[in-house]
Amino acid sequence: MSIKNEDILNMMPPQFGLFGLLFAFMNRLQAAGDAFYDEITCKQFFLLACMNLYADNAPTANELAETMGCSRQNVKEILNSLSKKEMIVFEPDKNDKRKQRIYLAQKTKELAKKYTKREMKFMQLLYAGISDEEIRTVYKIISRMEKNLMKQESAQSKEFEK
C-alpha cells in the first residue's frame, strides 16, 4: 500500500512533508521531461529555456549556472552535450576574449517550432485547475525558500573559510 500525498501532512510536520513532496515532484517532472523530447533531456531543455531569458546578450556558462541554480561544471557538461548535438554555438565575447558567449543554433530554433504545440498542451495539463494567482503564490514561496538556501550556502562557505 502506497502513501498518498494528502496523507503525508497528517503524518509529519508540514515542512518535512513539503520537502519530500518537492523531491518527488522534481523526479516525476524530470522523468516526464526526459520522455517528452526525442532529441534532448529535460535538463538540456531547461538550459535552452534559460538561454531565452538572455534576449539582449548571449549568456556565459557562469551566468547560466547562476540562473539555473547549479554548478558551472554541471552547466558545462550540459553545454558540451548540446554542442555535440549542434544545438548551441560558442563564440568569444567581443569585449573580453577570456569569456565565451553561448548562442542558440538554427537546429534549436527548429526544435522549438516542432514542440511548441505539445509544450502548450503539457503546460495546460500540468496547471489544470490551478489559477494564475495560486501559481504566483507558489512561485513567491519557492523563491523565498531559494533565498533562504542561498543564505545558508553563503553562511556555510564563510564557515569553511575559517
BATI-181422 format. One line per field, with one value per atom (N, C-alpha, C, O): x, y, z; residue in one letter; atom name; chain. Coordinates in steps of 0.2 Angstrom, whole numbers, plus 5000, padded with zeros to 4 digits. Layout:
// BATI-181422
east [X_...]
north [Y_...]
up [Z_...]
residuo [A_...]
atomo [CA_...]
cadena [A_...]
***
This chain:
// BATI-181422
east [5004_5000_5004_5009_5003_5007_5004_4998_5008_5005_5004_5008_4998_4996_4998_4999_4999_5002_4997_5000_4991_4986_4987_4985_4989_4990_4997_4997_5001_5008_5008_5011_5004_5004_5001_5002_4997_4994_4999_4998_5005_5009_5016_5020_5017_5023_5022_5017_5027_5026_5026_5029_5022_5021_5028_5028_5033_5039_5042_5045_5042_5045_5041_5044_5035_5030_5032_5032_5032_5033_5040_5041_5045_5052_5052_5055_5049_5048_5044_5046_5039_5035_5039_5038_5043_5047_5051_5052_5055_5059_5055_5057_5050_5046_5043_5043_5041_5038_5044_5043_5050_5055_5057_5059_5057_5059_5054_5055_5047_5042_5042_5041_5044_5044_5050_5049_5056_5061_5060_5062_5057_5055_5050_5051_5045_5041_5044_5043_5049_5053_5057_5058_5061_5065_5061_5064_5055_5051_5048_5046_5047_5044_5048_5045_5054_5058_5062_5065_5062_5066_5074_5078_5075_5082_5086_5092_5083_5086_5083_5078_5087_5084_5081_5081_5078_5074_5079_5077_5085_5090_5092_5094_5093_5095_5090_5091_5084_5078_5078_5077_5079_5079_5085_5084_5091_5096_5094_5095_5091_5089_5084_5084_5079_5074_5077_5075_5082_5086_5089_5090_5092_5096_5091_5093_5085_5080_5078_5076_5080_5080_5085_5084_5090_5095_5094_5099_5089_5087_5092_5094_5095_5099_5106_5110_5108_5116_5116_5114_5120_5121_5124_5129_5122_5125_5132_5133_5135_5141_5139_5133_5143_5142_5141_5136_5145_5144_5137_5133_5135_5128_5122_5118_5123_5118_5118_5113_5124_5124_5120_5117_5121_5118_5110_5106_5108_5101_5098_5092_5101_5099_5099_5096_5103_5104_5108_5107_5113_5118_5125_5126_5129_5136_5138_5135_5144_5147_5149_5148_5151_5153_5147_5148_5142_5136_5133_5131_5133_5131_5136_5134_5143_5147_5146_5147_5144_5143_5137_5137_5131_5125_5127_5125_5131_5133_5137_5136_5141_5146_5141_5142_5136_5132_5127_5126_5125_5121_5125_5123_5132_5136_5137_5138_5138_5139_5133_5133_5127_5121_5120_5114_5124_5124_5118_5115_5116_5110_5113_5109_5119_5122_5128_5132_5131_5137_5141_5138_5147_5151_5155_5157_5155_5159_5162_5159_5168_5172_5168_5165_5168_5165_5169_5175_5165_5168_5173_5178_5171_5175_5180_5185_5179_5183_5184_5180_5190_5191_5192_5191_5192_5193_5186_5185_5180_5174_5171_5173_5167_5164_5156_5153_5153_5146_5143_5146_5137_5133_5127_5123_5127_5121_5117_5120_5111_5106_5108_5108_5108_5109_5103_5097_5103_5097_5093_5087_5097_5094_5089_5084_5091_5087_5081_5076_5081_5075_5070_5064_5073_5068_5065_5059_5069_5066_5061_5056_5062_5057_5050_5045_5051_5044_5041_5035_5045_5042_5038_5033_5040_5037_5032_5030_5032_5028_5021_5019_5017_5010_5010_5006_5015_5015_5017_5014_5021_5023_5017_5016_5013_5007_5002_4999_5001_4997_4999_4995_5006_5009_5008_5006_5009_5008_5000_4999_4996_4989_4987_4983_4990_4989_4992_4989_4998_5002_4998_4998_4995_4992_4985_4981_4982_4974_4972_4974_4967_4963_4967_4965_4972_4977_4976_4978_4974_4973_4980_4985_4980_4987_4989_4995_4984_4985_4989_4994_4986_4989_4996_5001_4997_5004_5009_5014_5006_5011_5012_5018_5008_5009_5014_5019_5013_5018_5025_5030_5025_5032_5035_5041_5031_5034_5037_5042_5033_5035_5042_5046_5042_5048_5054_5059_5052_5058_5060_5066_5056_5058_5063_5068_5060_5064_5071_5076_5071_5078_5082_5088_5079_5084_5086_5092_5082_5085_5090_5095_5090_5095_5101_5107_5101_5107_5110_5116_5106_5109_5113_5118_5110_5113_5120_5125_5119_5126_5131_5137_5129_5134_5137_5143_5132_5135_5139_5145_5138_5142_5149_5154_5149_5155_5160_5166_5157_5160_5163_5169_5159_5162_5168_5172_5168_5173_5179_5185_5179_5184_5188_5194_5185_5188_5194_5197]
north [4994_5000_5006_5007_5011_5017_5022_5022_5027_5033_5038_5040_5041_5047_5053_5054_5058_5065_5068_5071_5067_5071_5068_5071_5062_5059_5061_5061_5063_5064_5070_5070_5075_5081_5079_5083_5074_5071_5067_5065_5065_5060_5063_5060_5070_5073_5081_5083_5084_5092_5094_5091_5099_5101_5103_5102_5105_5107_5101_5101_5096_5089_5086_5084_5087_5084_5088_5085_5094_5098_5097_5097_5096_5095_5088_5088_5083_5077_5077_5075_5081_5082_5085_5084_5090_5094_5089_5089_5085_5080_5075_5074_5072_5068_5071_5068_5077_5081_5082_5081_5084_5085_5079_5079_5073_5067_5065_5063_5066_5065_5070_5068_5076_5081_5080_5080_5078_5076_5070_5070_5065_5059_5061_5059_5065_5067_5071_5070_5076_5080_5076_5077_5071_5066_5062_5061_5060_5056_5061_5059_5067_5072_5073_5073_5075_5076_5070_5066_5070_5064_5066_5062_5072_5075_5077_5077_5079_5082_5079_5077_5080_5079_5085_5090_5083_5089_5094_5100_5092_5097_5101_5107_5098_5102_5107_5112_5104_5109_5115_5121_5114_5119_5124_5130_5122_5126_5130_5136_5127_5131_5136_5142_5134_5139_5145_5151_5143_5149_5153_5159_5151_5155_5160_5165_5158_5163_5169_5174_5168_5174_5180_5185_5178_5182_5185_5184_5188_5190_5196_5196_5200_5205_5204_5206_5199_5197_5190_5187_5186_5179_5178_5181_5173_5171_5168_5165_5168_5164_5158_5157_5153_5147_5149_5146_5154_5156_5159_5158_5163_5166_5161_5162_5156_5151_5147_5145_5145_5142_5145_5142_5152_5156_5156_5155_5157_5157_5150_5150_5145_5138_5135_5130_5139_5136_5130_5126_5129_5123_5125_5131_5121_5122_5124_5121_5127_5129_5122_5121_5117_5111_5107_5104_5107_5104_5107_5104_5114_5118_5116_5115_5116_5114_5108_5107_5103_5096_5096_5093_5100_5100_5104_5102_5109_5113_5109_5109_5105_5101_5096_5095_5093_5088_5092_5089_5098_5102_5104_5104_5105_5107_5101_5102_5095_5089_5088_5086_5090_5089_5095_5095_5100_5106_5110_5113_5111_5115_5121_5126_5122_5129_5130_5125_5136_5138_5142_5147_5141_5145_5150_5149_5157_5162_5166_5167_5169_5173_5179_5182_5182_5188_5194_5194_5199_5204_5208_5211_5209_5214_5210_5213_5204_5200_5193_5189_5192_5186_5180_5174_5181_5176_5172_5166_5176_5174_5171_5173_5166_5163_5164_5162_5167_5168_5162_5158_5160_5154_5156_5160_5154_5156_5150_5144_5151_5145_5144_5149_5138_5137_5136_5136_5136_5136_5129_5129_5124_5117_5118_5115_5122_5123_5127_5125_5132_5136_5131_5132_5127_5122_5117_5115_5115_5110_5114_5111_5120_5124_5124_5123_5125_5125_5118_5118_5113_5106_5105_5101_5107_5106_5111_5110_5117_5122_5120_5121_5116_5114_5109_5110_5104_5099_5102_5100_5107_5111_5114_5114_5118_5121_5116_5118_5111_5106_5103_5102_5102_5099_5104_5102_5111_5116_5116_5117_5116_5116_5110_5110_5104_5098_5099_5097_5101_5102_5107_5106_5112_5118_5117_5122_5112_5111_5112_5109_5116_5118_5122_5123_5125_5130_5137_5138_5141_5148_5152_5150_5157_5161_5164_5164_5166_5168_5163_5164_5157_5151_5150_5149_5150_5149_5155_5153_5161_5166_5165_5167_5163_5162_5156_5157_5151_5146_5148_5146_5152_5155_5159_5159_5163_5168_5163_5165_5158_5154_5151_5150_5147_5144_5149_5147_5155_5160_5162_5162_5162_5164_5158_5159_5152_5146_5146_5144_5148_5148_5153_5152_5159_5164_5162_5163_5158_5155_5150_5150_5146_5141_5145_5143_5151_5154_5158_5158_5160_5162_5157_5158_5151_5145_5143_5142_5143_5142_5147_5145_5153_5159_5158_5159_5156_5155_5149_5149_5144_5138_5139_5137_5143_5145_5149_5148_5154_5158_5153_5155_5148_5144_5140_5139_5138_5134_5138_5135_5145_5149_5150_5152_5148_5149_5144_5144]
up [5000_5000_5000_5004_4995_4995_4999_5000_5001_5005_5000_4995_5001_4996_4999_5005_4994_4996_5001_5006_5000_5005_5012_5017_5013_5020_5023_5029_5019_5022_5027_5032_5026_5030_5037_5042_5037_5044_5047_5053_5044_5047_5049_5053_5047_5049_5049_5046_5052_5051_5044_5040_5042_5035_5032_5026_5035_5032_5029_5024_5033_5031_5025_5020_5026_5020_5014_5008_5014_5008_5005_4999_5010_5007_5003_4998_5006_5002_4996_4991_4996_4990_4984_4979_4986_4981_4978_4971_4981_4978_4974_4968_4976_4972_4966_4961_4967_4961_4956_4950_4958_4953_4950_4944_4953_4950_4944_4939_4946_4941_4935_4929_4937_4932_4927_4921_4930_4926_4921_4915_4924_4920_4914_4909_4916_4911_4905_4899_4907_4903_4898_4892_4901_4898_4892_4887_4894_4889_4884_4879_4885_4881_4875_4869_4875_4869_4867_4871_4860_4857_4857_4858_4856_4854_4861_4860_4866_4872_4878_4878_4883_4890_4893_4890_4899_4902_4905_4904_4907_4909_4904_4904_4898_4892_4890_4888_4890_4888_4893_4891_4900_4905_4903_4904_4901_4900_4894_4894_4888_4882_4884_4881_4888_4891_4894_4893_4899_4902_4898_4899_4892_4887_4884_4882_4883_4881_4885_4883_4891_4896_4894_4896_4891_4889_4882_4878_4881_4874_4871_4865_4876_4873_4873_4869_4877_4877_4878_4883_4874_4875_4881_4883_4885_4892_4891_4886_4897_4898_4902_4904_4903_4907_4914_4917_4917_4923_4924_4929_4920_4920_4920_4924_4916_4915_4922_4924_4925_4931_4936_4940_4937_4942_4941_4945_4934_4933_4934_4937_4933_4933_4941_4942_4945_4952_4952_4957_4948_4948_4947_4946_4948_4947_4940_4935_4939_4932_4929_4923_4933_4930_4927_4922_4930_4928_4922_4917_4921_4915_4910_4904_4911_4906_4903_4897_4907_4904_4900_4894_4902_4898_4891_4886_4892_4886_4881_4875_4883_4879_4875_4869_4879_4876_4870_4865_4872_4867_4861_4855_4862_4857_4852_4846_4855_4851_4846_4841_4849_4845_4840_4837_4840_4836_4838_4833_4844_4846_4849_4849_4851_4853_4850_4847_4850_4847_4852_4855_4853_4857_4853_4848_4856_4852_4858_4863_4856_4861_4862_4857_4868_4869_4866_4865_4863_4859_4863_4861_4870_4874_4878_4881_4880_4884_4881_4882_4878_4874_4879_4877_4886_4890_4891_4893_4890_4891_4884_4879_4885_4879_4880_4885_4875_4875_4871_4867_4873_4871_4867_4869_4861_4856_4854_4854_4853_4851_4843_4839_4841_4834_4831_4834_4824_4820_4822_4822_4823_4824_4831_4831_4835_4841_4840_4843_4836_4834_4830_4831_4826_4823_4828_4827_4833_4838_4842_4843_4843_4847_4843_4846_4836_4832_4832_4833_4832_4832_4838_4838_4844_4850_4853_4859_4850_4853_4855_4861_4851_4852_4858_4862_4858_4863_4870_4875_4870_4876_4879_4885_4875_4877_4880_4885_4877_4880_4886_4891_4887_4893_4899_4904_4897_4902_4904_4910_4900_4901_4906_4911_4904_4909_4915_4921_4916_4922_4927_4933_4924_4928_4928_4930_4926_4926_4933_4938_4933_4940_4944_4950_4942_4946_4943_4937_4947_4945_4944_4947_4940_4940_4947_4948_4951_4957_4962_4965_4961_4965_4963_4967_4956_4953_4956_4958_4956_4958_4966_4968_4970_4977_4978_4982_4974_4975_4972_4975_4967_4965_4970_4971_4973_4979_4984_4987_4986_4992_4990_4994_4984_4982_4981_4983_4979_4978_4985_4986_4990_4997_5000_5003_4998_5001_4997_5001_4991_4987_4990_4991_4992_4995_5002_5004_5006_5012_5011_5015_5006_5004_5002_5004_4998_4996_5003_5003_5007_5014_5017_5020_5017_5021_5017_5020_5010_5007_5008_5009_5008_5010_5017_5018_5022_5029_5029_5032_5025_5025_5022_5025_5017_5013_5018_5018_5022_5026_5032_5034_5034_5039_5037_5041_5031_5028_5027_5028_5026_5026_5032_5032_5038_5044_5045_5051]
residuo [M_M_M_M_S_S_S_S_I_I_I_I_K_K_K_K_N_N_N_N_E_E_E_E_D_D_D_D_I_I_I_I_L_L_L_L_N_N_N_N_M_M_M_M_M_M_M_M_P_P_P_P_P_P_P_P_Q_Q_Q_Q_F_F_F_F_G_G_G_G_L_L_L_L_F_F_F_F_G_G_G_G_L_L_L_L_L_L_L_L_F_F_F_F_A_A_A_A_F_F_F_F_M_M_M_M_N_N_N_N_R_R_R_R_L_L_L_L_Q_Q_Q_Q_A_A_A_A_A_A_A_A_G_G_G_G_D_D_D_D_A_A_A_A_F_F_F_F_Y_Y_Y_Y_D_D_D_D_E_E_E_E_I_I_I_I_T_T_T_T_C_C_C_C_K_K_K_K_Q_Q_Q_Q_F_F_F_F_F_F_F_F_L_L_L_L_L_L_L_L_A_A_A_A_C_C_C_C_M_M_M_M_N_N_N_N_L_L_L_L_Y_Y_Y_Y_A_A_A_A_D_D_D_D_N_N_N_N_A_A_A_A_P_P_P_P_T_T_T_T_A_A_A_A_N_N_N_N_E_E_E_E_L_L_L_L_A_A_A_A_E_E_E_E_T_T_T_T_M_M_M_M_G_G_G_G_C_C_C_C_S_S_S_S_R_R_R_R_Q_Q_Q_Q_N_N_N_N_V_V_V_V_K_K_K_K_E_E_E_E_I_I_I_I_L_L_L_L_N_N_N_N_S_S_S_S_L_L_L_L_S_S_S_S_K_K_K_K_K_K_K_K_E_E_E_E_M_M_M_M_I_I_I_I_V_V_V_V_F_F_F_F_E_E_E_E_P_P_P_P_D_D_D_D_K_K_K_K_N_N_N_N_D_D_D_D_K_K_K_K_R_R_R_R_K_K_K_K_Q_Q_Q_Q_R_R_R_R_I_I_I_I_Y_Y_Y_Y_L_L_L_L_A_A_A_A_Q_Q_Q_Q_K_K_K_K_T_T_T_T_K_K_K_K_E_E_E_E_L_L_L_L_A_A_A_A_K_K_K_K_K_K_K_K_Y_Y_Y_Y_T_T_T_T_K_K_K_K_R_R_R_R_E_E_E_E_M_M_M_M_K_K_K_K_F_F_F_F_M_M_M_M_Q_Q_Q_Q_L_L_L_L_L_L_L_L_Y_Y_Y_Y_A_A_A_A_G_G_G_G_I_I_I_I_S_S_S_S_D_D_D_D_E_E_E_E_E_E_E_E_I_I_I_I_R_R_R_R_T_T_T_T_V_V_V_V_Y_Y_Y_Y_K_K_K_K_I_I_I_I_I_I_I_I_S_S_S_S_R_R_R_R_M_M_M_M_E_E_E_E_K_K_K_K_N_N_N_N_L_L_L_L_M_M_M_M_K_K_K_K_Q_Q_Q_Q_E_E_E_E_S_S_S_S_A_A_A_A_Q_Q_Q_Q_S_S_S_S_K_K_K_K_E_E_E_E_F_F_F_F_E_E_E_E_K_K_K_K]
atomo [N_CA_C_O_N_CA_C_O_N_CA_C_O_N_CA_C_O_N_CA_C_O_N_CA_C_O_N_CA_C_O_N_CA_C_O_N_CA_C_O_N_CA_C_O_N_CA_C_O_N_CA_C_O_N_CA_C_O_N_CA_C_O_N_CA_C_O_N_CA_C_O_N_CA_C_O_N_CA_C_O_N_CA_C_O_N_CA_C_O_N_CA_C_O_N_CA_C_O_N_CA_C_O_N_CA_C_O_N_CA_C_O_N_CA_C_O_N_CA_C_O_N_CA_C_O_N_CA_C_O_N_CA_C_O_N_CA_C_O_N_CA_C_O_N_CA_C_O_N_CA_C_O_N_CA_C_O_N_CA_C_O_N_CA_C_O_N_CA_C_O_N_CA_C_O_N_CA_C_O_N_CA_C_O_N_CA_C_O_N_CA_C_O_N_CA_C_O_N_CA_C_O_N_CA_C_O_N_CA_C_O_N_CA_C_O_N_CA_C_O_N_CA_C_O_N_CA_C_O_N_CA_C_O_N_CA_C_O_N_CA_C_O_N_CA_C_O_N_CA_C_O_N_CA_C_O_N_CA_C_O_N_CA_C_O_N_CA_C_O_N_CA_C_O_N_CA_C_O_N_CA_C_O_N_CA_C_O_N_CA_C_O_N_CA_C_O_N_CA_C_O_N_CA_C_O_N_CA_C_O_N_CA_C_O_N_CA_C_O_N_CA_C_O_N_CA_C_O_N_CA_C_O_N_CA_C_O_N_CA_C_O_N_CA_C_O_N_CA_C_O_N_CA_C_O_N_CA_C_O_N_CA_C_O_N_CA_C_O_N_CA_C_O_N_CA_C_O_N_CA_C_O_N_CA_C_O_N_CA_C_O_N_CA_C_O_N_CA_C_O_N_CA_C_O_N_CA_C_O_N_CA_C_O_N_CA_C_O_N_CA_C_O_N_CA_C_O_N_CA_C_O_N_CA_C_O_N_CA_C_O_N_CA_C_O_N_CA_C_O_N_CA_C_O_N_CA_C_O_N_CA_C_O_N_CA_C_O_N_CA_C_O_N_CA_C_O_N_CA_C_O_N_CA_C_O_N_CA_C_O_N_CA_C_O_N_CA_C_O_N_CA_C_O_N_CA_C_O_N_CA_C_O_N_CA_C_O_N_CA_C_O_N_CA_C_O_N_CA_C_O_N_CA_C_O_N_CA_C_O_N_CA_C_O_N_CA_C_O_N_CA_C_O_N_CA_C_O_N_CA_C_O_N_CA_C_O_N_CA_C_O_N_CA_C_O_N_CA_C_O_N_CA_C_O_N_CA_C_O_N_CA_C_O_N_CA_C_O_N_CA_C_O_N_CA_C_O_N_CA_C_O_N_CA_C_O_N_CA_C_O_N_CA_C_O_N_CA_C_O_N_CA_C_O_N_CA_C_O_N_CA_C_O_N_CA_C_O_N_CA_C_O_N_CA_C_O_N_CA_C_O_N_CA_C_O_N_CA_C_O_N_CA_C_O_N_CA_C_O_N_CA_C_O_N_CA_C_O_N_CA_C_O_N_CA_C_O_N_CA_C_O_N_CA_C_O_N_CA_C_O_N_CA_C_O_N_CA_C_O_N_CA_C_O_N_CA_C_O]
cadena [A_A_A_A_A_A_A_A_A_A_A_A_A_A_A_A_A_A_A_A_A_A_A_A_A_A_A_A_A_A_A_A_A_A_A_A_A_A_A_A_A_A_A_A_A_A_A_A_A_A_A_A_A_A_A_A_A_A_A_A_A_A_A_A_A_A_A_A_A_A_A_A_A_A_A_A_A_A_A_A_A_A_A_A_A_A_A_A_A_A_A_A_A_A_A_A_A_A_A_A_A_A_A_A_A_A_A_A_A_A_A_A_A_A_A_A_A_A_A_A_A_A_A_A_A_A_A_A_A_A_A_A_A_A_A_A_A_A_A_A_A_A_A_A_A_A_A_A_A_A_A_A_A_A_A_A_A_A_A_A_A_A_A_A_A_A_A_A_A_A_A_A_A_A_A_A_A_A_A_A_A_A_A_A_A_A_A_A_A_A_A_A_A_A_A_A_A_A_A_A_A_A_A_A_A_A_A_A_A_A_A_A_A_A_A_A_A_A_A_A_A_A_A_A_A_A_A_A_A_A_A_A_A_A_A_A_A_A_A_A_A_A_A_A_A_A_A_A_A_A_A_A_A_A_A_A_A_A_A_A_A_A_A_A_A_A_A_A_A_A_A_A_A_A_A_A_A_A_A_A_A_A_A_A_A_A_A_A_A_A_A_A_A_A_A_A_A_A_A_A_A_A_A_A_A_A_A_A_A_A_A_A_A_A_A_A_A_A_A_A_A_A_A_A_A_A_A_A_A_A_A_A_A_A_A_A_A_A_A_A_A_A_A_A_A_A_A_A_A_A_A_A_A_A_A_A_A_A_A_A_A_A_A_A_A_A_A_A_A_A_A_A_A_A_A_A_A_A_A_A_A_A_A_A_A_A_A_A_A_A_A_A_A_A_A_A_A_A_A_A_A_A_A_A_A_A_A_A_A_A_A_A_A_A_A_A_A_A_A_A_A_A_A_A_A_A_A_A_A_A_A_A_A_A_A_A_A_A_A_A_A_A_A_A_A_A_A_A_A_A_A_A_A_A_A_A_A_A_A_A_A_A_A_A_A_A_A_A_A_A_A_A_A_A_A_A_A_A_A_A_A_A_A_A_A_A_A_A_A_A_A_A_A_A_A_A_A_A_A_A_A_A_A_A_A_A_A_A_A_A_A_A_A_A_A_A_A_A_A_A_A_A_A_A_A_A_A_A_A_A_A_A_A_A_A_A_A_A_A_A_A_A_A_A_A_A_A_A_A_A_A_A_A_A_A_A_A_A_A_A_A_A_A_A_A_A_A_A_A_A_A_A_A_A_A_A_A_A_A_A_A_A_A_A_A_A_A_A_A_A_A_A_A_A_A_A_A_A_A_A_A_A_A_A_A_A_A_A_A_A_A_A_A_A_A_A_A_A_A_A_A_A_A_A_A_A_A_A_A_A_A_A_A_A_A_A_A_A_A_A_A_A_A_A_A_A_A_A]
***
